[in-house]
Amino acid sequence: MGINSKLEAGSVYFLTMTVVDWVDIFTREDYRYIIIDSLKYCQNEKGLEVFADRKSVV
C-alpha cells in the first residue's frame, strides 16, 4: 500500500525530514537548489501547499 492511499485531499499533514551525516543542505547551494526545485515542482505539478513559521527555524 503506497502513501497515496493513506492521504486524504484537503487534509493538513506535518512533514519532518532527517538529514544524513548532518549535511548542511541549506547553506550549500547545490543541495539548497535541489530541495527548492523539488518543492516548486510539487507545488506546480502536484498541488503541494507549503506552510512555514519562521519562529520555529533555529
C-alpha positions in Angstrom: 0.0 0.0 0.0 1.5 3.3 -1.1 1.4 6.6 0.7 -1.2 8.0 -1.8 -3.8 5.6 -0.5 -3.2 6.9 3.0 -3.5 10.7 2.2 -6.8 12.5 2.0 -7.3 15.5 -0.2 -7.9 18.7 1.7 -6.3 17.4 4.9 -3.2 19.0 6.5 -0.2 16.9 7.2 3.0 17.6 9.2 6.2 16.5 7.5 9.6 16.3 9.0 12.9 15.2 7.4 16.1 13.8 8.7 19.5 14.8 7.3 22.1 12.1 7.0 25.5 12.9 8.4 24.4 16.4 9.2 25.0 17.6 5.6 24.3 21.3 5.6 21.7 21.3 2.8 20.6 24.9 3.1 24.0 26.5 3.2 25.4 24.6 0.2 24.0 26.0 -3.0 24.0 22.6 -4.8 21.8 21.0 -2.1 19.7 24.0 -1.5 18.6 24.3 -5.1 17.7 20.6 -5.3 15.4 21.0 -2.3 13.9 24.3 -3.6 13.4 23.0 -7.1 11.8 19.8 -5.8 9.4 21.7 -3.7 8.5 24.1 -6.6 7.8 21.1 -8.8 5.5 19.5 -6.3 3.7 22.8 -5.8 3.2 23.3 -9.6 2.5 19.7 -10.6 1.1 18.0 -7.6 -0.8 20.8 -5.8 1.5 20.9 -2.8 0.9 23.8 -0.4 3.8 24.7 1.9 3.2 26.5 5.2 6.0 27.5 7.5 6.6 29.5 10.6 9.8 31.4 10.7 9.7 31.4 14.5 10.3 27.6 14.5 13.5 27.9 12.5 16.6 27.6 14.6 
